[in-house]
Amino acid sequence: MSATQDVGEGAGRAAAVRRRVGPYALITALDDPRTKVPVPERRYVARSADGSHTVLLSLPHPGGDARRFLAEAEGSRYLLGPCAAPATAFAAPGEAPWYARPYLPALPLPTALAVHGGPLPERTVRALGVALAETLAVVHGQGLAFAGVSPAAVLLAADGPRLTCFGAVRAAAPDGTPRSGLPGLEAGSRLPPEQASGGRPRPLGDVYALGATLAYAATGYTSPERGELPAALRAVVGRCLARDPGARPRPAELVHALAGDPAADSTTLLTPGWLPGRVIAALAHQSATLLTAEAAPAPPPD
C-alpha cells in the first residue's frame, strides 16, 4: 500500500460519511479497514466550521454504551506521560457521544505496517516500546490502568507515538462481563486474559497488552509464535505475555530491557530515523492532503 493510496482512499471513505459531529465537520477516516485490526472506536479527522481547529474525533461503535464511552473520555483528560493523548473536547449534554483531541499528522500502527510493507525495524519497535512503557509508568503512578493498549490505539507521529483509546476495555463492558467478541476488542490475542474474562483492568494487564502490541509491530501478526519474534525481543515480549500477571515485568523494567542501555530513554531513542522512510513520507503526505481537504458540508435542515 503506498502512502498516496492510503491517505487518498481514506479521504474517499470519509467523504462518503459527509456529516457533522458537534461543532466539527468530518474530513477523513483515520483507520483503514483493510488492515483488519480491531479499533475500539470510530476515528476521524475533523475541522471546525471556521477552519481554525483540526482535531482527531472519536465516536463509539454502533450499539456501544454512550455513558461508559464518555466517562472514559472524560477520564483521559487527566492523563500524564510523554505519549499521553488526552481528550480536550466533548459532546454537550444531550448530544450523541463524541470526543476530540488536537490533530497532528499520525498513522495508526496497523496502517504504518501496511505503508512500510511489513513488520517495523527492530530500532523502531524498541523506541516505540520504551516510549509507551514510560507513559504507562506515569499512568500507573497516577493510580490508573490504561485499559486500552492495542495496535490500533498506538498512533505514530514523527516525534514519537501517541497512546489513544484510554479505557476502551472498561467502555466495552462492565467488570464481571466477558469481553470476548465485543466490537473493537480482540480477546483471543491482545486483550489480557484476565480482562477478557471480565476482570477489572489493572496495571499489569496494560503490560500484557503492550507486549502483544510490540509483538504485532515486530511481526505483523496477531498472535505470532515465539520463534517469529526477533531474537533480541523474544525474552522481554515473552515475559509481558505471561498469563500470570505476577510474572509480567513492570513498565520501568521494560524501559531498561528495551532500551538496551541504562542511560537510554525515549528522548535518546526517538531521534531522526526512528521511523522508516515510507512512514515519514506517508505522514508528510497526510499533512499536505489535509491542509487542502474540504470538510464535509453541513447536512440540510430537517
C-alpha positions as CSV (number, residue, x, y, z in Angstrom):
1,M,0.0,0.0,0.0
2,S,1.5,3.4,-1.0
3,A,1.3,6.5,1.2
4,T,-0.7,8.2,-1.5
5,Q,-3.1,5.3,-1.9
6,D,-3.7,5.0,1.8
7,V,-4.4,8.7,2.5
8,G,-6.3,9.2,-0.7
9,E,-8.6,6.2,-0.2
10,G,-9.1,7.2,3.5
11,A,-10.3,10.6,2.4
12,G,-12.7,8.9,-0.1
13,R,-14.1,6.7,2.7
14,A,-14.8,9.7,4.9
15,A,-16.2,11.7,2.1
16,A,-19.0,9.2,1.9
17,V,-19.8,10.0,5.5
18,R,-20.5,13.7,4.8
19,R,-21.6,14.6,8.2
20,R,-21.1,16.9,11.1
21,V,-20.4,15.9,14.7
22,G,-20.9,18.6,17.3
23,P,-19.1,21.7,16.0
24,Y,-16.9,19.7,13.6
25,A,-17.2,18.6,10.0
26,L,-15.6,15.3,9.2
27,I,-12.8,15.2,6.7
28,T,-11.5,11.7,6.5
29,A,-11.5,8.4,8.4
30,L,-8.3,7.8,10.3
31,D,-8.3,4.0,10.2
32,D,-8.0,1.7,7.2
33,P,-10.4,-1.3,7.4
34,R,-8.2,-3.2,5.1
35,T,-5.7,-3.8,7.9
36,K,-8.5,-5.9,9.6
37,V,-7.2,-4.9,13.0
38,P,-9.9,-4.1,15.6
39,V,-10.3,-0.5,16.5
40,P,-12.1,0.3,19.8
41,E,-13.8,3.4,18.4
42,R,-14.5,5.1,15.1
43,R,-11.9,7.8,14.5
44,Y,-11.9,10.7,12.0
45,V,-10.0,13.8,11.2
46,A,-12.4,16.7,11.5
47,R,-12.3,20.5,11.3
48,S,-14.2,23.3,13.0
49,A,-16.7,25.4,10.9
50,D,-14.3,28.4,10.8
51,G,-11.4,26.2,9.8
52,S,-9.3,27.2,12.7
53,H,-9.2,23.8,14.5
54,T,-8.4,20.4,13.1
55,V,-9.0,17.5,15.5
56,L,-9.0,13.7,15.8
57,L,-12.6,12.9,16.6
58,S,-13.8,9.7,18.1
59,L,-17.3,8.1,18.1
60,P,-18.4,4.8,19.8
61,H,-19.3,1.8,17.7
62,P,-23.0,1.4,17.0
63,G,-24.7,-0.1,20.0
64,G,-22.0,1.0,22.4
65,D,-22.7,2.3,25.8
66,A,-22.6,6.1,25.4
67,R,-22.3,6.7,29.2
68,R,-19.2,4.5,29.6
69,F,-17.7,5.8,26.4
70,L,-17.9,9.4,27.6
71,A,-16.9,8.6,31.1
72,E,-13.6,7.1,29.8
73,A,-13.1,10.0,27.5
74,E,-13.5,12.4,30.4
75,G,-11.1,10.4,32.5
76,S,-8.4,10.7,29.8
77,R,-8.3,14.5,30.5
78,Y,-6.1,13.8,33.5
79,L,-3.5,11.5,31.8
80,L,0.1,12.4,32.1
81,G,3.2,10.9,30.3
82,P,5.2,11.6,27.2
83,C,2.8,9.7,24.9
84,A,-0.5,10.5,26.5
85,A,-3.1,12.0,24.2
86,P,-5.9,13.3,26.5
87,A,-9.2,14.3,25.1
88,T,-9.9,18.1,25.1
89,A,-13.4,18.5,23.7
90,F,-16.6,16.5,24.4
91,A,-20.2,16.1,23.4
92,A,-22.5,18.6,25.1
93,P,-25.3,17.2,27.4
94,G,-28.0,15.6,25.2
95,E,-25.7,15.3,22.1
96,A,-24.8,12.0,20.6
97,P,-21.5,10.9,22.1
98,W,-18.1,12.1,20.7
99,Y,-14.8,13.4,22.0
100,A,-11.9,15.1,20.3
101,R,-8.2,15.9,20.7
102,P,-5.9,18.2,18.7
103,Y,-4.8,16.8,15.4
104,L,-1.2,16.0,14.5
105,P,0.0,14.0,11.5
106,A,-0.1,10.4,12.7
107,L,-0.7,6.9,11.4
108,P,-2.3,4.1,13.4
109,L,0.3,1.4,14.0
110,P,-1.5,-1.1,11.6
111,T,-1.5,1.5,8.8
112,A,2.2,2.2,9.4
113,L,2.9,-1.5,8.9
114,A,0.9,-1.5,5.7
115,V,2.7,1.6,4.4
116,H,6.1,0.1,5.3
117,G,5.2,-3.1,3.6
118,G,5.7,-5.4,6.7
119,P,7.0,-5.5,10.2
120,L,8.8,-2.5,11.5
121,P,12.5,-2.5,12.1
122,E,13.8,-3.5,15.5
123,R,15.1,0.0,16.2
124,T,11.5,1.3,15.7
125,V,10.0,-1.4,17.9
126,R,12.4,-0.7,20.7
127,A,11.9,3.1,20.6
128,L,8.1,2.5,20.5
129,G,8.2,0.2,23.4
130,V,10.4,2.4,25.6
131,A,8.2,5.5,24.9
132,L,4.9,3.6,25.7
133,A,6.4,1.9,28.8
134,E,7.5,5.3,30.1
135,T,4.0,6.6,29.6
136,L,2.4,3.5,31.3
137,A,4.8,4.0,34.2
138,V,3.4,7.6,34.7
139,V,-0.2,6.5,34.2
140,H,0.2,3.7,36.8
141,G,1.8,6.2,39.1
142,Q,-1.4,8.1,38.9
143,G,-3.2,5.1,40.2
144,L,-4.8,4.3,36.9
145,A,-4.9,1.4,34.5
146,F,-4.9,2.5,30.8
147,A,-7.1,-0.4,29.8
148,G,-6.9,0.2,26.1
149,V,-3.4,-0.5,24.8
150,S,-3.6,-2.2,21.4
151,P,-2.0,-1.8,18.0
152,A,-4.9,0.4,16.8
153,A,-4.6,2.6,20.0
154,V,-1.0,3.5,19.0
155,L,-0.6,6.4,16.6
156,L,2.9,7.0,15.1
157,A,3.9,10.6,14.7
158,A,7.3,12.0,13.6
159,D,8.3,13.0,17.1
160,G,7.1,9.8,18.8
161,P,4.0,7.6,19.4
162,R,0.7,8.7,21.0
163,L,-1.4,6.4,23.0
164,T,-5.1,6.7,22.5
165,C,-8.3,4.7,23.3
166,F,-8.0,5.2,27.0
167,G,-10.4,3.0,28.9
168,A,-11.5,1.0,25.8
169,V,-11.8,-2.2,27.8
170,R,-13.9,-0.6,30.5
171,A,-16.1,1.2,28.0
172,A,-16.7,-2.1,26.1
173,A,-18.3,-3.9,29.0
174,P,-18.6,-3.6,32.8
175,D,-16.4,-5.7,35.1
176,G,-17.8,-9.2,35.5
177,T,-19.0,-9.4,31.9
178,P,-16.9,-11.5,29.4
179,R,-15.5,-9.1,26.8
180,S,-14.8,-11.7,24.1
181,G,-16.1,-10.8,20.7
182,L,-17.1,-7.2,21.5
183,P,-16.7,-4.5,18.8
184,G,-13.2,-3.1,18.7
185,L,-11.6,-5.7,21.0
186,E,-9.8,-8.9,20.1
187,A,-9.9,-11.1,23.2
188,G,-8.0,-14.0,21.7
189,S,-4.7,-12.3,21.2
190,R,-4.2,-8.8,22.5
191,L,-6.6,-8.4,25.4
192,P,-5.2,-9.6,28.7
193,P,-6.8,-12.9,29.6
194,E,-8.0,-11.7,33.0
195,Q,-9.7,-8.7,31.3
196,A,-11.2,-10.9,28.6
197,S,-12.9,-13.0,31.2
198,G,-14.4,-9.8,32.8
199,G,-11.8,-9.0,35.4
200,R,-11.2,-5.4,36.5
201,P,-8.5,-3.8,34.4
202,R,-5.2,-3.5,36.4
203,P,-1.8,-2.1,35.5
204,L,-0.2,-5.5,34.8
205,G,-2.9,-6.0,32.2
206,D,-1.5,-3.0,30.4
207,V,1.9,-4.7,30.3
208,Y,0.4,-7.8,28.6
209,A,-1.3,-5.5,26.1
210,L,1.9,-3.6,25.4
211,G,3.8,-6.9,24.9
212,A,1.1,-8.0,22.4
213,T,1.3,-4.7,20.6
214,L,5.1,-4.8,20.3
215,A,4.8,-8.4,19.0
216,Y,2.4,-7.1,16.3
217,A,4.8,-4.3,15.4
218,A,7.7,-6.7,15.1
219,T,6.0,-9.4,13.2
220,G,2.8,-8.1,11.6
221,Y,0.9,-11.0,13.1
222,T,-2.0,-11.0,15.6
223,S,-0.6,-14.0,17.6
224,P,3.0,-14.7,16.5
225,E,4.8,-17.8,17.6
226,R,7.7,-17.1,19.9
227,G,10.2,-18.1,17.1
228,E,8.7,-15.4,14.8
229,L,9.8,-12.6,17.1
230,P,13.2,-11.1,16.6
231,A,15.7,-12.9,18.8
232,A,16.6,-9.8,20.7
233,L,13.0,-9.2,21.7
234,R,11.8,-12.7,22.5
235,A,12.6,-12.7,26.2
236,V,11.1,-9.3,27.1
237,V,8.0,-9.7,25.0
238,G,7.5,-13.2,26.2
239,R,7.6,-12.0,29.8
240,C,5.0,-9.4,29.0
241,L,2.7,-12.1,27.6
242,A,2.8,-14.3,30.7
243,R,-0.7,-15.5,31.6
244,D,0.1,-15.0,35.2
245,P,0.0,-11.2,35.8
246,G,2.6,-11.6,38.6
247,A,5.2,-12.9,36.2
248,R,5.0,-9.8,33.9
249,P,7.6,-7.1,34.2
250,R,6.8,-3.6,35.5
251,P,7.0,-0.7,32.9
252,A,10.2,0.6,34.5
253,E,11.8,-2.8,33.9
254,L,10.6,-2.7,30.3
255,V,12.2,0.6,29.7
256,H,15.6,-0.7,30.6
257,A,15.2,-4.0,28.9
258,L,14.1,-2.5,25.6
259,A,16.5,0.5,25.6
260,G,19.5,-1.8,25.9
261,D,21.4,0.9,27.7
262,P,20.9,2.1,31.3
263,A,21.4,5.7,30.1
264,A,18.9,5.5,27.2
265,D,15.3,6.6,27.3
266,S,12.7,7.8,24.8
267,T,14.5,11.1,24.3
268,T,17.6,9.3,23.1
269,L,15.7,6.8,21.0
270,L,13.1,8.9,19.3
271,T,15.7,10.7,17.2
272,P,15.6,11.3,13.4
273,G,15.5,7.9,11.7
274,W,13.5,6.1,14.3
275,L,10.6,5.7,11.8
276,P,11.2,4.1,8.4
277,G,11.3,6.4,5.4
278,R,8.0,5.2,3.9
279,V,6.2,6.0,7.2
280,I,7.7,9.5,7.3
281,A,6.6,10.1,3.7
282,A,3.1,9.0,4.5
283,L,2.9,11.4,7.4
284,A,4.1,14.2,5.2
285,H,1.5,13.3,2.5
286,Q,-1.2,13.1,5.1
287,S,-0.4,16.5,6.4
288,A,-0.3,18.1,2.9
289,T,-3.5,16.4,1.9
290,L,-5.4,17.6,4.9
291,L,-4.3,21.1,4.6
292,T,-6.2,21.4,1.3
293,A,-9.0,19.0,2.1
294,E,-12.5,20.3,2.3
295,A,-14.6,19.4,5.3
296,A,-18.0,17.8,4.8
297,P,-20.8,20.3,4.3
298,A,-23.4,20.7,6.9
299,P,-26.5,18.5,6.3
300,P,-29.7,20.1,5.1
301,P,-32.1,21.2,7.8
302,D,-34.6,18.6,9.0
